[in-house]
């Protein structure tokens, strides 16, 4: 019996992240191809993008293995930009 | 970068690669962030115009380009993992594959630009197209710069310039390339999908 705690998984963690990013991108595209619109749809699409950016920053760029300062800069930028985009969108909702 | 070794569980004081590239990355994020927010507030004052103009964009090519850039970024994760194991040839091949997908992105984008310009659309057509063309051309130039950086890293990797102990250059190039991917991940839904 192999008790090595560091034995690689069948699918690498980075490959799982890549697959998740591909699925989320296809979801965004599918939403774009429908006639759906409105605040809930906008929040879903923007929220998906925020999750994808965090996945790239933490897992592809390797920020999840660095001090909070570095992750915080990217996360702070992301939350500020996405919040301002949301505010701008909500200004148009009657 | 992700790998399956014990060292991947350590917390590092600085991000992967040369620290200087990270200040450059943060400056780029700031510039694009201002651009994204400016687009959103410009849209708030011209909702009908933006929604109508957006319908003429090729959303399919935008989505394919997102998949292409994400996959290219994934190839660079594999390149870094390879060089951390001292596999220079494998690292070179992953970088070459990442650059190849960079060319695919550029080709698809050029077809899209050709369609737009053939329809007589330019920066001065309306506010939406001013933002669309400015943002995508600005990003397009970053893709080219990223490919140049990756090509330089690939040539050095091919000549055995990196090793399991010394691979900062590969991580530096990969970090920049991931940023190019990250920016497109926001640009695509913002300009092509949200209405």
Interface residues (C-beta under 8 A of the other chain):
Chain A: X6 X8 X9 X12 X13 X14 X15 X17 X18 X21 X22 X25 X26 X28 X29 X31 X32 X33 X37 X42 X45 X46 X48 X49 X52 X53 X56 X57 X59 X60 X61 X62 X63 X65 X66 X67 X70 X73 X74 X77 X80 X81 X82 X84 X85 X88 X89 X91 X92
Chain B: X1 X2 X3 X4 X5 X6 X8 X9 X10 X11 X12 X13 X14 X15 X16 X22 X26 X29 X30 X33 X36 X37 X40 X41 X43 X44 X47 X59 X60 X63 X66 X67 X70 X71 X73 X74 X76 X77 X78 X81 X171 X174 X175 X178 X179 X181 X182 X185 X186 X188 X189 X190 X192 X193 X194 X195
